[in-house]
C-alpha cells in the first residue's frame, strides 16, 4: 500500500498538484497549502466531500481522499507571507550552494512602545513558543486573549522570516493589548500614551499565551519550590509547603554585587508574622525556599523599581549587579533534587569543553565568514544531539535536565524611573555565541560580549531588567 496520495488544490481558478503523506496530520496539509497558495492557515477554508476541514490532528489517511481528487480551498493570500526556510541561499563562483542566516529586523516605536517592542524580541527567541503557535489556529475578537495572541503570532512570523521587510509596525498588536489590559492604555496630561513597565507586559503576555496555548506551554517557564516555614521561637513548629512561580527575582540591596546573591536573598531572607497555636501568640516565622523543579526557560527579574513617595513614581535602583553568561543553580536546589542535576551538569560541561576545542581548532584555519557559519551551525547540531543522549528519560514536563543555564536574551532599561526612559532587547545569535543582536526599536545592530557585560548597571545607562536563560543543551 502506498504511503502517499496525490491531490489537486484548486484556488482562485488555479490548480496546484500536491503530494500528501498519509501518516501526516491535517495541520501539515494546511501548512503545505499555505506554501503553495500563500493563504495563511487561519484564512483557509478547505472543502472536502465530508465538509469543511477544521481539525488539525486528523491523519491524512482518515480523510478518505482519492488519488488526483480536486480539493477546493477558499481564502485570500497574504502577499508578504514569510517563506519557511531559515537560511537564504547564496550561489558562489563555483556554483556551490552556501548559506547565511537571515538577519533580524526590528519594530517601529508607536509612541512609548519600546517596552512592548523589546518584549516581543525576546519572545521571538523562544523556540517552544514558535512551535506551539505554529500548531495553533487562532483569531478571536478584539479584547480577547485569542486576538492578542493572534496578533502576536502574525508579528513573530514576520520576525522569523522577514523577506524584504526592513521593520514591522505592531499597530494591531498594541491595540489588542490595550483593549485586553487597560493599564497599557494610560495617557499623560497631553494625551500621549505613557511609558510602561516591560516586566508587566512580559507577565501579561505569558498569562494570555497560557490561556490560549494551555498549561503545557507554561510548564517550560514554571519553577517549583519547597518552602520550609520555621517558628523562630519554637523549633517544633515547622511547616512544609509547595508552590510555583514563573520567575526568580534578584533583590538588590547595598550589599548586592552579583546576580546569584540577589536571588539567594529573595529565596532565603524573608520572615512573616503569624499566630502560633503552640505558643498561643503571634510569632515570627522564617521562610527558606529550595527549588524542586527547574524549568527549561528561566526568567530572572532584577527588582530595580520601587515606589518613591517623595516623587510619587516608581524609581530605579541604579546599583551595578553583574550576571554570568552561564548560570549554575545547583546550590539553590533541594538536597533530594540536587545530585541528579549535578551529575548531568558535569557531563554537559565535559561535552562543552570538547565542542569548544573543536571550534578553537577550526578558527586557526581562518576560513571565510560563510564557511565559519556553516561550521558553527553543523557543530551546534552535532552537540545538541550529543547533549540529548545524556538527558534523563524521566524528566517532568518542561524540566531542565541539569542545573546549568546559558544566557539567551536581555531586556534593559535606560533612565531613572519606570514611567520614563527607554527599553531595549539584546538577543544572542542562534549560531555564533560570541555575537549578540541589539534591538533598539526598529534599529538593529550587532554587539559583542563585552557590551553585554556592561549591562550590569551602575547608573542611568542601559541596565539589565529581565534575563532569559535557557537550559544548557536544550532547544
C-alpha positions in Angstrom: 0.0 0.0 0.0 1.3 3.5 -0.9 2.4 5.8 1.9 1.3 8.9 0.0 -1.5 10.3 -2.2 -1.6 12.9 -5.0 -4.4 15.5 -4.9 -5.0 18.8 -6.7 -5.7 22.0 -4.8 -8.0 24.5 -6.6 -8.0 28.1 -5.5 -9.0 31.3 -7.5 -9.1 29.4 -10.8 -5.7 27.9 -10.4 -4.9 24.3 -9.7 -1.8 23.1 -7.7 -0.7 19.4 -7.6 0.2 18.3 -4.1 1.6 15.1 -2.7 0.5 14.2 0.8 2.0 11.7 3.2 -0.8 9.5 4.7 0.8 9.5 8.2 0.9 13.3 8.3 -1.9 15.2 10.1 -4.2 17.9 8.7 -2.1 20.7 10.2 0.8 19.6 7.9 -1.8 19.6 5.0 -2.7 23.2 5.8 1.0 24.2 6.0 1.6 22.8 2.5 -1.4 24.7 1.2 0.0 27.9 2.8 3.3 27.3 1.0 1.8 26.9 -2.5 -1.1 29.4 -2.3 0.3 32.0 0.2 -3.1 31.7 2.1 -2.4 31.8 5.9 -3.7 28.8 7.8 -6.2 31.0 9.7 -7.8 32.1 6.4 -8.1 28.7 4.8 -11.4 27.1 4.1 -10.7 23.5 2.9 -13.8 21.9 1.4 -13.9 18.1 1.4 -16.8 15.8 0.5 -17.4 15.3 4.2 -17.5 19.0 4.9 -15.0 21.8 5.8 -11.7 20.6 7.3 -11.3 22.3 10.7 -9.4 19.8 12.8 -5.6 19.9 12.9 -5.0 16.5 14.4 -6.8 14.2 11.9 -4.4 12.0 9.9 -4.4 12.3 6.1 -5.2 8.6 5.9 -8.5 9.3 7.8 -9.8 11.9 5.3 -10.9 9.3 2.7 -9.2 11.2 -0.1 -8.9 9.7 -3.6 -5.9 9.8 -5.9 -5.9 13.0 -8.0 -9.0 14.3 -6.2 -9.7 18.0 -6.7 -10.0 19.9 -3.3 -11.4 23.4 -3.3 -9.7 25.9 -1.0 -11.2 29.3 -0.2 -9.3 32.2 1.2 -7.3 35.3 0.2 -3.5 35.1 0.1 -1.1 37.3 2.1 1.4 38.6 -0.4 4.1 39.2 2.2 3.7 35.8 3.8 7.1 34.6 5.2 8.9 31.9 3.4 9.7 28.9 5.6 13.5 28.4 5.2 15.7 29.6 8.0 18.6 30.3 5.5 19.0 32.4 2.3 20.9 30.6 -0.4 23.9 32.3 -2.0 25.5 30.9 -5.1 29.3 31.3 -5.1 31.6 31.5 -8.1 31.9 27.7 -8.2 28.0 27.4 -8.0 28.2 25.6 -4.8 25.2 26.5 -2.6 26.3 28.3 0.5 24.2 29.7 3.3 23.9 32.7 5.5 21.4 33.3 8.3 18.6 35.8 7.7 19.4 39.0 9.5 16.7 40.0 12.1 14.6 43.2 11.9 13.1 45.5 14.5 9.7 47.0 15.3 8.8 50.6 15.0 8.1 52.7 18.1 4.5 54.0 18.0 5.0 56.4 20.9 6.4 55.0 24.1 6.0 51.4 22.9 9.7 50.3 23.4 8.6 48.3 26.4 6.5 46.1 24.1 9.0 46.0 21.2 11.7 44.7 23.4 9.4 42.1 25.0 8.4 40.8 21.5 12.0 40.4 20.5 12.8 38.1 23.5 9.6 36.1 22.9 10.7 35.7 19.3 13.8 34.0 20.7 11.8 31.1 22.3 11.7 28.1 20.0 8.9 26.4 22.1 6.6 29.4 21.6 7.3 29.3 17.8 6.4 25.6 17.7 3.3 26.0 19.8 1.9 28.9 17.8 2.6 27.1 14.5 0.4 24.2 15.8 -2.4 26.5 16.8 -5.1 28.2 14.7 -6.5 31.3 16.4 -8.1 34.6 15.6 -10.6 35.8 18.2 -12.4 39.1 18.7 -10.5 42.2 19.8 -10.3 42.4 23.6 -9.8 38.6 23.9 -6.7 36.6 24.7 -7.2 34.8 21.4 -7.0 38.0 19.4 -4.0 39.3 21.3 -2.1 36.1 20.7 -3.2 36.0 17.0 -1.7 39.5 16.6 1.5 38.3 18.3 1.6 35.3 16.1 1.5 37.4 13.0 4.3 39.6 14.2 6.5 36.7 15.1 6.0 35.1 11.7 7.4 38.2 10.0 10.3 38.5 12.5 11.3 34.9 11.8 11.1 35.3 8.1 11.1 39.0 7.2 11.7 38.7 3.5 12.3 42.2 2.2 10.8 44.0 5.2 13.0 46.5 6.9 10.9 46.8 10.1 7.4 45.9 11.4 4.7 48.3 12.6 3.0 46.5 15.6 -0.1 48.7 15.5 -2.7 45.9 15.7 -0.9 44.1 18.4 -0.6 47.2 20.6 -4.3 48.0 20.0 -5.3 44.5 21.1 -3.1 44.7 24.1 -4.7 48.0 25.3 -8.2 46.6 24.8 -7.4 43.5 26.9 -5.2 45.1 29.5 -6.4 48.7 30.0 -3.3 49.6 32.2 -1.3 49.9 29.0 -3.8 52.4 27.7 -2.8 55.1 30.2 -2.2 58.6 28.8 -0.4 61.7 30.2 -1.9 65.2 30.5 -1.2 65.9 26.9 -3.0 62.8 25.6 0.2 60.8 24.8 0.5 57.2 25.8 2.6 56.7 28.9 5.7 54.6 29.1 5.0 51.2 30.7 7.0 48.5 32.6 8.4 45.8 30.3 8.3 43.2 33.0 4.5 43.8 33.4 3.8 43.4 29.7 6.0 40.3 29.6 4.0 38.8 32.5 0.7 39.7 30.9 1.6 38.2 27.6 2.6 34.9 29.3 -0.8 34.9 31.0 -2.6 35.3 27.6 -0.3 32.7 26.0 -1.2 30.2 28.7 -4.9 31.0 28.3 -4.6 30.2 24.6 -2.0 27.5 24.4 -2.7 25.7 27.6 -0.8 24.7 30.7 1.7 22.5 28.8 3.2 25.7 27.3 3.8 27.4 30.6 5.5 24.4 32.1 8.6 25.3 30.3 8.8 28.5 32.5 7.5 27.1 35.8 9.8 26.9 38.8 8.6 24.7 41.7 9.7 25.4 45.2 9.7 23.6 48.5 9.2 26.2 51.3 10.2 25.4 54.9 8.4 27.8 57.4 10.0 27.7 60.8 8.9 29.4 64.0 11.9 31.3 65.4 10.6 30.8 69.0 9.5 27.1 68.7 11.8 24.6 66.9 8.9 22.0 66.8 6.7 24.4 64.8 7.7 23.6 61.2 5.5 23.7 58.1 6.4 22.4 54.6 4.7 24.0 51.6 5.0 23.6 47.8 4.4 26.4 45.4 5.5 27.6 42.0 6.4 30.8 40.1 7.3 31.9 36.6 10.5 33.8 37.5 13.2 34.2 40.0 13.7 37.6 41.5 17.0 39.3 42.2 16.5 41.6 45.2 19.1 44.4 45.2 20.4 45.8 48.5 23.5 47.9 49.3 25.5 44.6 49.6 24.3 43.0 46.3 27.1 42.7 43.8 26.2 39.5 41.9 23.0 38.0 40.4 23.3 34.9 42.5 23.5 36.9 45.7 20.3 38.7 44.9 18.4 35.5 44.0 19.5 33.8 47.2 18.4 36.8 49.3 15.0 36.7 47.7 14.6 33.0 48.5 16.0 32.7 51.9 15.9 36.1 53.6 12.2 36.6 54.4 10.1 36.4 57.6 6.4 36.6 58.3 4.4 37.1 61.4 1.5 34.7 62.1 -0.3 33.1 65.0 1.3 30.1 66.7 -1.2 27.7 68.2 1.5 26.0 70.2 2.5 29.3 71.9 -0.9 30.9 71.6 0.6 34.2 70.3 1.9 35.8 67.2 5.4 34.8 66.3 8.0 35.5 63.6 8.5 32.6 61.1 11.5 32.3 58.8 10.9 31.1 55.2 13.5 29.1 53.4 12.9 28.2 49.8 14.6 25.5 47.8 13.9 24.6 44.1 12.5 21.2 43.4 11.8 21.7 39.6 14.0 23.7 37.3 12.3 25.0 34.0 13.8 24.8 30.5 13.4 28.6 30.2 14.5 30.5 33.3 13.3 34.1 33.7 15.2 36.3 36.2 13.9 39.7 37.1 16.1 42.4 38.6 13.9 44.1 41.2 15.1 47.6 40.3 11.9 49.6 40.6 10.4 50.7 43.9 7.7 53.2 44.8 9.2 56.5 46.0 6.8 58.6 48.0 8.6 61.9 47.6 8.3 61.8 43.8 5.2 59.6 43.6 6.9 57.5 41.0 8.5 54.0 40.5 12.1 55.0 40.9 15.0 52.8 39.9 17.8 51.2 41.9 21.0 52.1 39.9 23.4 49.7 41.6 25.7 47.6 39.5 24.8 43.9 39.7 26.9 41.6 37.5 25.3 38.5 35.9 27.0 35.4 34.2 26.7 34.1 30.7 26.5 30.6 32.2 24.4 30.2 35.4 24.6 27.2 37.7 21.7 27.0 40.3 22.9 23.8 42.0 23.2 25.5 45.4 19.6 26.7 45.3 18.2 23.1 44.9 16.6 20.9 47.4 19.0 18.2 48.6 16.9 15.4 47.3 16.8 17.0 43.8 20.4 18.2 43.6 22.5 15.1 42.9 20.9 14.1 39.6 21.2 17.7 38.3 24.8 18.0 39.2 25.7 14.7 37.5 24.1 15.8 34.2 25.7 19.3 34.6 29.2 17.7 34.8 28.6 15.6 31.8 27.4 18.6 29.8 30.4 20.6 30.8 32.7 17.8 29.6 30.9 17.8 26.2 31.0 21.6 26.1 34.8 21.6 26.5 35.1 19.1 23.7 33.0 21.3 21.4 34.9 24.5 22.3 38.2 22.7 21.5 36.9 21.8 18.1 35.8 25.3 17.4 39.2 26.8 18.5 41.0 24.4 16.2 38.7 25.4 13.3 39.3 29.2 14.0 43.0 28.7 13.5 42.3 27.8 9.9 41.0 31.3 9.3 38.1 30.3 7.0 35.7 32.8 5.4 32.7 34.1 7.3 30.2 31.9 5.4 32.4 28.8 5.9 32.6 29.6 9.6 28.9 30.0 9.9 28.4 26.6 8.2 30.9 25.0 10.5 29.3 26.5 13.7 25.8 25.5 12.6 27.0 21.9 12.0 28.8 21.8 15.3 25.7 23.2 17.2 23.5 20.5 15.6 26.0 17.7 16.4 26.4 18.6 20.0 22.7 19.3 20.5 22.2 15.7 19.6 25.1 14.6 22.0 23.6 16.6 24.8 20.2 15.0 24.3 21.7 11.5 24.5 22.7 12.0 28.2 19.5 13.6 29.3 17.4 11.6 31.8 14.3 9.9 30.4 12.1 10.6 33.4 12.1 14.4 33.3 8.8 16.1 34.1 7.1 18.3 31.6 9.2 21.4 30.9 12.0 20.4 33.2 15.7 21.4 32.6 17.8 18.2 32.6 20.6 19.9 34.6 21.3 22.8 36.9 23.1 24.7 34.2 21.8 27.6 32.1 23.0 29.8 29.2 22.1 33.4 28.9 19.9 33.9 25.8 18.2 37.3 25.9 18.0 40.5 28.0 15.6 43.4 28.3 17.4 46.6 29.5 16.1 49.9 30.8 17.8 53.3 30.4 16.8 56.1 32.8 15.9 56.6 36.4 12.2 55.8 36.6 9.9 53.0 35.3 7.5 55.7 34.0 10.1 57.2 31.6 13.4 56.2 30.0 13.8 53.6 27.2 13.8 49.8 26.8 15.9 47.7 24.5 16.4 44.0 23.9 19.7 42.1 23.4 19.4 38.6 22.0 22.2 36.1 21.4 22.8 34.9 17.9 21.4 31.4 17.2 24.7 30.2 15.6 27.6 32.3 16.9 27.7 32.5 20.7 30.1 35.5 20.6 27.6 37.7 18.6 24.6 39.4 20.1 21.8 41.4 18.4 20.8 44.8 19.8 17.1 45.7 19.2 16.6 49.4 19.7 13.0 49.5 18.3 13.5 49.4 14.5 17.3 49.9 14.7 19.1 46.6 14.8 22.9 46.2 15.3 25.5 43.7 16.3 27.3 43.9 19.6 29.9 41.7 21.3 30.0 40.0 24.7 31.8 43.0 26.2 28.8 45.2 25.6 26.6 42.6 27.3 28.8 42.6 30.3 28.3 46.4 30.5 24.6 46.0 31.0 25.1 45.2 34.7 24.0 48.7 35.7 25.7 51.3 37.9 24.0 54.4 36.5 21.1 55.6 34.3 22.5 53.9 31.2 21.2 50.5 30.0 20.7 48.2 33.0 19.5 44.6 32.7 15.9 44.3 33.9 14.9 40.8 32.7 17.3 38.0 31.9 16.2 34.9 29.9 18.3 31.8 30.4 17.8 28.6 28.5 18.6 25.2 29.9 22.1 24.2 28.7 21.8 21.8 25.7 18.1 22.2 25.3 16.3 23.7 22.3 
